[in-house]
Amino acid sequence: MENRAIILIPSRIGSTRLPKKPLINISGMSLIQRVFTNVDKLKLATYIATDSNEIYEHVLKFTKNVVMTDSKHISGTDRVFEAATKLNIRDDDLVINLQGDEPFMPQDLLSKLINDFNKKKCDVISAAHPIFNKEDVTNKNCVKVTINSSGYAETFERDLSRKLDNTVMRHIGIYGYKYKTLSKIISLEPTQNELEHKLEQLRFLDNNLSIYMSQYKGEVRPGIDTKDDVVKAEEYLKI
């Protein structure tokens, strides 16, 4: 039986900077619907995992692929694991954790991520692209990843501690792992390194989990975190 690729989109109601962020209207469509509709064009099994009845009822207006999860989860990874378990995903199936505030994730990047995972030996797969904007080098919200010559992540940083060169790229917050690896990840305690830098992916490296980085040549538009991001997204959709 062929191993599947399943996209799971965690979507929680309790955003502090943008109240009820998944339901925010962006040019006539909610954020969460834009995220789902964009990746659903790949015709993979795609589900939204939420902690909110309001989001759940809203999602049912455009798809039945929605799973209710516990409101006490501290991360999207935990929410994705609960949803994957409820969906009876097999141990060797690829689970793609796509953040619920990424409405412009390129479909060819997702396809590349899946292909790379099937070809490379790794515990986790993620993605990165070159740093095109100089402001991103000092922007703490832009996570930088240093990649070795074999394509694996060496470290992730908010404040770049080394000279910028072609081994340093902008990290794209999307992850893929087999269900059995995800089961292991959610059992790991947060590491000091992770807590200090507020980067969950450092927990993977601290526990000797390999992360292969799919390198994307184009630029991925940032996700939606602030009201300004909403304005920029609406302007982009007018182009």
Buried (B, 14 or more C-beta within 10 A) or exposed (E): EEEEBBBBBBBBBEBEEBEBBBBBEBEEEBBBBBBBBBBBEBEBBBBBBBBBEEBBEBBEEBBEBBBBBEEEBEBBBBBBBBBBBEBEBEEEBBBBBBBBBBBBBBEEBBBBBBEBBEEBEBBBBBBBBEBEEEEBBEBEEBBBBBBEEEBBBEBBBBEBEEEEEEEBBBBBBBBBBBBEBBBBBBEEEEBEBBEEBEBBBBBBBBEEBBBBBBBBEEBBBBBBBEEEBBEBBEEEBEE
